[in-house]
């Protein structure tokens, strides 16, 4: 097998939390158990999950993001200069608001020993000759975007009157975390990135307060920020990216095909592979894949995590071959379109249905890439 991701059948990273883990987190927040007791429950849940991933035959192991409330904000809270508090309004999604903490700058950005490095070390111990441990983190552009939303712009500008200073501190913090993960034995990092979902949305310009010319500059800025963080990475460290349009309790935030960003993003972002949503009409067609740099791979997210309904194998295989008109089949892989629980609330399916989805991913991949 290949020594690192992406693999022909792959995962995005987050898994449904078992109920006993959710209860332990509630007990911790209410003061019924302490941090060490919570960690013990998390350790058990993650150990069980990793064994399930191995039993299912997958070559990537993750902690399922079981130590996090959300896929992205917990990472930001590991930086000095970041504050957060319970939200009153939430983030608008298609069917319901995502009630996740308001997160904002309180001072200059820096990072010491990031807690995710210890999280990774726990997973690393379970690696074997058939598996690689993956660490998922929000993309640098996602971190930047969080801090320049209308609700946060005033506090960000108060801390960083010069935007370039903010970008450089952010990139430096990421480079330190990446180096610390590498020193802990990590060879596979995944940037999760919803900024592109905003850019491609028909309302993207309104959301970002710009016009098409301004949007192009934002696209180029997001790529630059991500590349600054990747700059100088060790040669044997694989950094991939997953692009999402929102994934909360089986709802979504944005829609639109990749056309607006493809020419720049797929050619210029210095990642090894793109994990792309293609599970429904919100993601558009495959034609933008023609811009993918020939050195990069594409993981097609054709199996949805938002619904328990199993896809038809023949339909998925047909769509893989449609995508192969733009990217050669040998550079394509298959995965679900996103994680199963980007936030601890999880999507609307059972653990049994979750593993049925992954079984289908593996079966299809083994048939297509014999």
SULQUIJO-V183864 format. One record per residue. N is the residue number from 1. RES is the residue in three letters. PHI is phi in whole degrees, 0 to 359 (none if undefined). Layout:
[[N/RES/PHI] [N/RES/PHI]]
This chain:
[[1/UNK/none] [2/UNK/297] [3/UNK/278] [4/UNK/206] [5/UNK/292] [6/UNK/278] [7/UNK/255] [8/UNK/301] [9/UNK/240] [10/UNK/219] [11/UNK/231] [12/UNK/269] [13/UNK/145] [14/UNK/269] [15/UNK/231] [16/UNK/300] [17/UNK/283] [18/UNK/293] [19/UNK/300] [20/UNK/294] [21/UNK/287] [22/UNK/301] [23/UNK/295] [24/UNK/297] [25/UNK/293] [26/UNK/295] [27/UNK/296] [28/UNK/293] [29/UNK/294] [30/UNK/271] [31/UNK/87] [32/UNK/284] [33/UNK/229] [34/UNK/263] [35/UNK/298] [36/UNK/293] [37/UNK/292] [38/UNK/297] [39/UNK/301] [40/UNK/299] [41/UNK/292] [42/UNK/299] [43/UNK/303] [44/UNK/296] [45/UNK/297] [46/UNK/290] [47/UNK/300] [48/UNK/297] [49/UNK/297] [50/UNK/298] [51/UNK/296] [52/UNK/295] [53/UNK/297] [54/UNK/293] [55/UNK/298] [56/UNK/281] [57/UNK/88] [58/UNK/276] [59/UNK/265] [60/UNK/254] [61/UNK/241] [62/UNK/226] [63/UNK/273] [64/UNK/69] [65/UNK/63] [66/UNK/291] [67/UNK/268] [68/UNK/246] [69/UNK/276] [70/UNK/223] [71/UNK/290] [72/UNK/233] [73/UNK/291] [74/UNK/303] [75/UNK/296] [76/UNK/296] [77/UNK/294] [78/UNK/279] [79/UNK/263] [80/UNK/290] [81/UNK/94] [82/UNK/237] [83/UNK/241] [84/UNK/204] [85/UNK/206] [86/UNK/301] [87/UNK/278] [88/UNK/255] [89/UNK/244] [90/UNK/77] [91/UNK/259] [92/UNK/293] [93/UNK/245] [94/UNK/299] [95/UNK/246] [96/UNK/198] [97/UNK/284] [98/UNK/274] [99/UNK/272] [100/UNK/241] [101/UNK/305] [102/UNK/293] [103/UNK/228] [104/UNK/204] [105/UNK/280] [106/UNK/242] [107/UNK/185] [108/UNK/299] [109/UNK/282] [110/UNK/202] [111/UNK/213] [112/UNK/263] [113/UNK/270] [114/UNK/287] [115/UNK/301] [116/UNK/294] [117/UNK/294] [118/UNK/293] [119/UNK/303] [120/UNK/297] [121/UNK/304] [122/UNK/296] [123/UNK/288] [124/UNK/306] [125/UNK/297] [126/UNK/265] [127/UNK/301] [128/UNK/216] [129/UNK/294] [130/UNK/254] [131/UNK/225] [132/UNK/234] [133/UNK/276] [134/UNK/251] [135/UNK/247] [136/UNK/263] [137/UNK/217] [138/UNK/294] [139/UNK/296] [140/UNK/307] [141/UNK/298] [142/UNK/294] [143/UNK/299] [144/UNK/303] [145/UNK/300] [146/UNK/304] [147/UNK/271] [148/UNK/244] [149/UNK/296] [150/UNK/307] [151/UNK/291] [152/UNK/250] [153/UNK/302] [154/UNK/297] [155/UNK/292] [156/UNK/294] [157/UNK/293] [158/UNK/292] [159/UNK/280] [160/UNK/233] [161/UNK/301] [162/UNK/258] [163/UNK/301] [164/UNK/297] [165/UNK/297] [166/UNK/299] [167/UNK/299] [168/UNK/293] [169/UNK/295] [170/UNK/298] [171/UNK/297] [172/UNK/296] [173/UNK/298] [174/UNK/296] [175/UNK/299] [176/UNK/292] [177/UNK/298] [178/UNK/299] [179/UNK/295] [180/UNK/295] [181/UNK/296] [182/UNK/299] [183/UNK/295] [184/UNK/275] [185/UNK/103] [186/UNK/283] [187/UNK/235] [188/UNK/216] [189/UNK/246] [190/UNK/238] [191/UNK/275] [192/UNK/263] [193/UNK/217] [194/UNK/263] [195/UNK/299] [196/UNK/290] [197/UNK/299] [198/UNK/294] [199/UNK/299] [200/UNK/275] [201/UNK/296] [202/UNK/304] [203/UNK/264] [204/UNK/303] [205/UNK/296] [206/UNK/294] [207/UNK/299] [208/UNK/267] [209/UNK/63] [210/UNK/214] [211/UNK/247] [212/UNK/298] [213/UNK/294] [214/UNK/293] [215/UNK/299] [216/UNK/298] [217/UNK/294] [218/UNK/294] [219/UNK/303] [220/UNK/295] [221/UNK/292] [222/UNK/301] [223/UNK/297] [224/UNK/299] [225/UNK/298] [226/UNK/298] [227/UNK/291] [228/UNK/298] [229/UNK/290] [230/UNK/281] [231/UNK/310] [232/UNK/79] [233/UNK/295] [234/UNK/300] [235/UNK/299] [236/UNK/268] [237/UNK/264] [238/UNK/269] [239/UNK/240] [240/UNK/249] [241/UNK/224] [242/UNK/249] [243/UNK/252] [244/UNK/226] [245/UNK/247] [246/UNK/104] [247/UNK/209] [248/UNK/219] [249/UNK/52] [250/UNK/67] [251/UNK/252] [252/UNK/223] [253/UNK/250] [254/UNK/229] [255/UNK/212] [256/UNK/132] [257/UNK/289] [258/UNK/274] [259/UNK/306] [260/UNK/297] [261/UNK/250] [262/UNK/300] [263/UNK/300] [264/UNK/274] [265/UNK/299] [266/UNK/290] [267/UNK/265] [268/UNK/250] [269/UNK/285] [270/UNK/274] [271/UNK/255] [272/UNK/276] [273/UNK/206] [274/UNK/249] [275/UNK/265] [276/UNK/241] [277/UNK/290] [278/UNK/214] [279/UNK/272] [280/UNK/205] [281/UNK/294] [282/UNK/298] [283/UNK/267] [284/UNK/73] [285/UNK/266] [286/UNK/271] [287/UNK/305] [288/UNK/299] [289/UNK/295] [290/UNK/297] [291/UNK/271] [292/UNK/294] [293/UNK/309] [294/UNK/293] [295/UNK/272] [296/UNK/253] [297/UNK/257] [298/UNK/232] [299/UNK/256] [300/UNK/278] [301/UNK/273] [302/UNK/262] [303/UNK/253] [304/UNK/281] [305/UNK/260] [306/UNK/271] [307/UNK/221] [308/UNK/283] [309/UNK/293] [310/UNK/282] [311/UNK/292] [312/UNK/282] [313/UNK/305] [314/UNK/296] [315/UNK/294] [316/UNK/295] [317/UNK/298] [318/UNK/299] [319/UNK/291] [320/UNK/300] [321/UNK/289] [322/UNK/294] [323/UNK/296] [324/UNK/291] [325/UNK/289] [326/UNK/247] [327/UNK/229] [328/UNK/306] [329/UNK/305] [330/UNK/292] [331/UNK/258] [332/UNK/255] [333/UNK/220] [334/UNK/226] [335/UNK/204] [336/UNK/296] [337/UNK/286] [338/UNK/201] [339/UNK/284] [340/UNK/270] [341/UNK/206] [342/UNK/299] [343/UNK/236] [344/UNK/297] [345/UNK/298] [346/UNK/80] [347/UNK/276] [348/UNK/271] [349/UNK/205] [350/UNK/269] [351/UNK/298] [352/UNK/299] [353/UNK/291] [354/UNK/302] [355/UNK/288] [356/UNK/294] [357/UNK/298] [358/UNK/292] [359/UNK/300] [360/UNK/295] [361/UNK/304] [362/UNK/295] [363/UNK/299] [364/UNK/295] [365/UNK/299] [366/UNK/293] [367/UNK/280] [368/UNK/284] [369/UNK/252] [370/UNK/289]]
